[in-house]
Amino acid sequence: MTERPIPLSIRVRLAHALAQRVADEHGVDLLHVKGPAVDPALRDPGRSGTDVDVLVRPAHLDTFVAALADLGWERYSEFETGSPFEHAANYWHSDWGYIDVHREFPGFQADPQTVFDRLWADRQTLPIAARDCQVPGRIGQALVLLLHAARDESRGTTEVPRIWSALDTPGATGTDGTAHIADTAGQEAVRALAAELGSTVALAAALGELDQHRGARDYALWAAYSQGGSRFDKAIGRVKAEPTLRGKARAALHAVPVNTDALAMRLGRAPTRAEVAQEFGYRVWLGMRDGSRAVAGSVRERLDRSDAPDRGPRLPGHRQSRLAGLAGRLRRRRDAAPPPESGEPR
């Protein structure tokens, strides 16, 4: 008898249920976000989700990831290398697929424990694959989705208008099965929650209102992410967003992280120090390229404003050739590695 693969949408729901079971058995508080955990009125009907996303109470994080490892999940990326925001670790299981374990969510400036406590206080229960799962309340869900969209220019143009208008649509049904009759204060409630948890600027980026916050410390960060900025723009934005010198220094050092776990899966083995160095060098080159373009663009813009001829700075020819040659060698070495045995993450 030929085995038929489980459809992805069903597998994701089963993995949500399994994550909740693991949490229940180990006394872990977690909230399911995105995908089938979202209020139908806020969910994109064309998207079913490709992985499981959970936000875990910070104090319970170690317990939960240890339980996942005991059940056969393999770490695909660590918190420190999986994202410039260092907010989530990704785990893979050959039967259940990917699960993103969030210790925080980008966009919130309040500390992770405060954010979790606030979202947990308004939680609702939603059955997913016949398992009662804990999800944020409708307003919390909307804010999380909007902050997620603020990091993706394409989502910002397609998903934000639908989510924002759904908040003030009378008669929408929530995850608890009750109708939000005349819920005309939904948008204001999201704004209030964003102000409470320090995500006003990130929310403004999602809503196209970022220009109202040009003086904010994290303005450059969200401008870069919501408006398709370069790697250089995003790195500079992260540095500017940090409130302390120590934080700025750390952000600068982590501007070009190498995801050693993903590199290992791509190679099919643990990378050598030389291979990590090559990957790092390639990322540094990308940063240098983006930085030089940003500087040139800024200078040209100033010249245009002063009605001067467009004579943006350029690297000397021999430096351009050496950088291009280095990038080519790094790309060829990286592309020569065998593909990973498992699929790529979301």
C-alpha atoms as one frame of an Amber mdcrd trajectory, in Angstrom:
protein
   0.000   0.000   0.000   1.398   3.354  -1.025   1.793   5.884   1.773   0.336
   9.281   1.056   1.983  12.361   2.578  -0.016  14.348   5.087  -1.143  17.676
   3.573   0.892  20.557   4.938  -2.120  22.400   6.371  -3.134  19.314   8.368
   0.402  18.637   9.527   0.724  22.205  10.796  -2.485  21.831  12.829  -1.317
  18.534  14.297   2.017  20.119  15.199   0.201  22.962  16.974  -1.731  20.390
  18.989   1.454  18.499  19.801   3.209  21.689  20.933   0.311  22.413  23.278
   0.427  18.862  24.650   4.153  19.226  25.341   3.468  22.522  27.105   0.641
  21.044  29.193   2.684  18.034  30.252   5.655  20.157  31.324   3.823  23.080
  32.944   4.855  25.526  30.217   2.859  28.656  29.374   2.857  29.422  25.686
   0.698  31.263  23.174   0.094  30.070  19.626   0.428  32.869  17.080  -0.183
  33.071  13.346  -1.565  30.402  11.040  -4.544  28.378  12.335  -4.229  30.088
  15.732  -5.470  33.387  14.301  -9.020  34.703  14.566 -10.804  33.804  11.290
 -11.767  37.460  10.840  -8.078  38.445  10.862  -6.642  35.449   9.039  -5.735
  35.572   5.368  -8.014  32.972   3.754  -5.310  32.279   1.182  -2.702  31.333
   3.786  -2.704  28.207   5.933   0.758  28.536   7.483   3.824  26.389   6.844
   5.119  26.030  10.385   4.126  26.455  14.017   4.813  29.727  15.817   4.621
  29.868  19.603   5.518  32.602  22.066   6.813  31.039  25.297   6.877  32.528
  28.772  10.561  33.487  29.180  10.958  31.591  32.455   9.647  28.412  30.788
  11.765  28.607  27.649  14.513  26.151  28.636  11.981  23.578  29.786  10.064
  23.735  26.519  13.020  23.476  24.135  14.465  20.610  26.175  11.145  18.773
  25.877  11.149  19.321  22.111  14.660  17.896  21.848  13.590  14.813  23.830
  10.831  14.226  21.244  13.215  14.358  18.294  13.109  17.977  17.195  16.455
  19.152  15.845  17.567  22.742  16.200  17.769  24.447  12.834  18.764  27.896
  14.099  19.555  29.418  17.473  18.153  32.624  18.909  21.428  34.467  18.395
  21.909  33.472  14.753  18.402  32.818  13.425  17.453  36.469  13.042  19.023
  39.916  13.482  16.387  40.468  16.205  17.492  37.272  17.996  13.877  36.629
  18.854  13.233  33.012  17.834  14.880  29.616  17.465  13.752  27.233  14.751
  13.337  23.460  15.249  12.757  20.731  12.677  11.138  17.303  12.969  10.945
  14.871  10.046   7.302  14.047  10.846   5.966  17.327  12.205   7.929  19.944
  10.285   9.157  23.270  11.649   8.325  25.053  14.867   9.468  28.615  15.608
   9.959  29.080  19.331   9.735  32.786  20.156  11.179  34.210  23.333  10.018
  37.673  22.304   8.482  39.391  19.314  10.146  42.162  17.283   8.459  45.513
  17.652   7.765  45.428  21.377  10.092  47.629  23.419   8.673  46.467  26.752
  10.639  43.589  28.284   9.612  40.102  27.087   8.131  39.072  30.437   5.882
  42.138  30.542   4.744  41.526  26.962   3.968  37.873  27.634   2.097  38.635
  30.847  -0.046  41.220  29.071  -0.905  38.952  26.151  -1.451  36.001  28.499
  -3.894  37.990  30.614  -6.247  38.336  27.612  -5.686  34.840  26.218  -8.433
  32.725  24.686  -8.791  28.989  24.132  -8.980  27.768  20.547  -9.300  24.084
  19.558  -6.669  23.145  16.976  -6.718  19.517  15.806  -9.035  18.718  18.743
  -6.555  20.135  21.292  -7.406  23.223  23.341  -4.649  25.702  22.553  -3.939
  29.040  24.215  -3.926  32.022  21.854  -3.735  35.796  22.437  -6.992  37.725
  22.547  -8.244  39.260  19.321  -6.582  42.630  19.916  -3.287  40.987  20.851
  -3.451  38.791  17.762  -4.030  41.783  15.533  -1.093  43.667  17.035   1.247
  40.685  16.610   0.179  40.263  12.976   0.652  43.957  12.251   4.103  44.030
  13.849   5.019  40.983  11.783   3.850  42.782   8.645   5.987  45.812   9.560
   9.076  43.677   8.898   7.933  42.676   5.418   7.195  45.304   2.786   5.067
  42.899   0.717   2.898  41.902   3.668   2.496  45.541   4.591   0.837  46.317
   1.292  -1.415  43.252   1.158  -2.237  42.125   4.679  -2.331  45.302   6.733
  -5.389  46.909   5.058  -7.363  43.677   5.463  -6.417  43.213   9.137  -6.959
  46.871   9.994 -10.388  47.049   8.396 -11.447  43.721   9.974 -10.858  45.198
  13.431 -13.738  47.599  13.000 -16.061  45.279  11.097 -19.269  44.654  13.075
 -20.380  41.074  13.438 -16.958  39.433  13.030 -16.638  36.162  14.955 -13.684
  35.655  17.264 -11.748  32.566  18.326 -14.031  32.122  21.309 -17.031  31.752
  19.008 -18.689  34.993  20.084 -19.632  37.745  17.676 -17.842  41.081  17.972
 -21.028  43.099  17.538 -20.373  46.777  16.886 -16.685  46.330  17.759 -15.914
  49.796  16.445 -13.171  50.402  19.004 -10.912  47.614  17.665  -8.398  49.889
  15.994  -8.167  52.171  18.999  -7.698  49.142  21.261  -4.764  47.983  19.139
  -3.202  51.441  19.307  -3.659  51.496  23.083  -2.046  48.070  23.509   0.833
  49.134  21.278   1.391  52.237  23.413   1.288  50.123  26.588   3.903  47.670
  25.292   6.168  50.151  23.507   5.332  49.200  19.926   3.808  52.451  18.689
   6.561  53.136  16.141   6.553  49.589  14.761   2.766  49.716  14.453   3.040
  53.053  12.659   5.451  51.442  10.202   2.862  48.781   9.422   0.087  51.354
   9.010   2.066  53.728   6.810   2.202  56.376   9.538   5.927  56.227  10.239
   6.597  59.827   9.196   4.780  60.918  12.343   7.630  59.430  14.416  10.769
  60.739  12.706  12.248  61.729  16.042  11.858  58.263  17.583  14.950  56.246
  18.407  13.710  53.255  16.400  12.467  55.262  13.412  15.397  54.268  11.161
  14.993  50.615  12.093  11.353  50.377  11.074  11.833  52.580   8.051  14.457
  50.137   6.784  12.326  47.061   7.371   8.972  48.383   6.246  10.281  50.193
   3.173  12.587  47.524   1.761  15.864  48.939   3.030  19.218  47.285   2.375
  21.147  45.135   4.842  23.214  48.190   5.625  20.116  50.287   6.337  18.731
  47.609   8.653  22.033  47.231  10.491  22.303  50.993  11.026  18.677  51.055
  12.166  19.290  48.347  14.756  22.280  50.234  16.132  20.322  53.498  16.367
  17.388  51.757  18.069  19.487  50.558  20.998  19.181  52.866  24.027  22.662
  52.188  25.485  26.213  52.291  24.152  26.645  48.668  25.126  23.541  47.727
  23.204  24.691  49.686  20.166  28.063  47.936  20.221  26.410  44.534  20.453
  24.036  45.359  17.610  26.970  46.406  15.440  28.847  43.165  16.166  25.772
  41.102  15.319  25.038  42.965  12.090  26.392  40.109   9.946  25.694  36.918
  11.940  26.390  33.515  10.429  23.616  30.993  11.037  25.926  28.076  11.777
  23.015  25.664  12.250  21.546  26.468   8.829  25.036  26.279   7.306  25.480
  22.817   8.835  22.199  21.626   7.342  23.198  23.011   3.949  26.555  21.234
   4.106  25.159  18.038   5.605  27.769  18.201   8.392  29.220  20.566  10.943
  30.980  23.469   9.194  34.676  23.980   9.679  36.074  27.236  11.007  37.237
  28.077   7.501  33.733  27.579   6.094  32.212  29.765   8.812  34.859  32.386
   8.030  34.020  32.208   4.324  30.319  32.692   5.039  31.135  35.588   7.354
  33.356  37.136   4.704  30.594  36.915   2.128  28.174  38.661   4.480  30.754
  41.352   5.239  31.161  41.928   1.508  27.388  42.278   1.118  27.405  44.842
   3.931  30.267  46.765   2.324  28.477  46.745  -1.015  25.216  47.973   0.492
  27.049  50.552   2.573  28.910  51.987  -0.417  25.662  52.189  -2.366  23.936
  53.913   0.527  26.727  56.488   0.832  26.751  57.085  -2.905  22.980  57.466
  -2.972  23.052  59.911  -0.072  25.718  62.053  -1.702  23.911  62.048  -5.052
  20.690  63.062  -3.342  22.431  66.004  -1.695  23.986  67.027  -4.982  20.595
  66.854  -6.683  19.072  69.026  -4.000  21.756  71.627  -4.548  21.266  71.448
  -8.346  24.788  70.152  -8.761  25.668  67.490 -11.365  25.175  63.896 -10.246
  28.690  62.772  -9.369  28.145  60.195  -6.628  31.330  58.726  -5.133  32.572
  55.486  -6.541  35.112  53.015  -5.323  38.354  53.090  -7.326  38.292  50.602
 -10.207  40.863  48.222  -8.710  38.901  48.057  -5.425  35.653  47.354  -7.245
  37.341  44.518  -9.136  38.883  43.013  -5.999  35.564  43.156  -4.125  33.671
  41.637  -7.034  36.264  38.872  -7.387  36.108  38.096  -3.655  32.325  37.937
  -3.760  32.410  35.595  -6.729  34.826  33.206  -5.023  32.743  33.188  -1.845
  29.540  32.548  -3.789  31.118  29.661  -5.743  32.424  28.018  -2.577  29.080
  28.421  -0.836  27.064  27.138  -3.805  29.345  24.114  -4.192  28.106  22.745
  -0.867  25.509  19.934  -1.101  21.867  20.845  -0.349  20.387  20.011   3.070
  18.624  16.732   3.556  15.523  18.437   4.893  13.486  21.225   3.376  14.212
  24.879   3.766  12.474  26.826   6.501   9.524  29.068   5.905
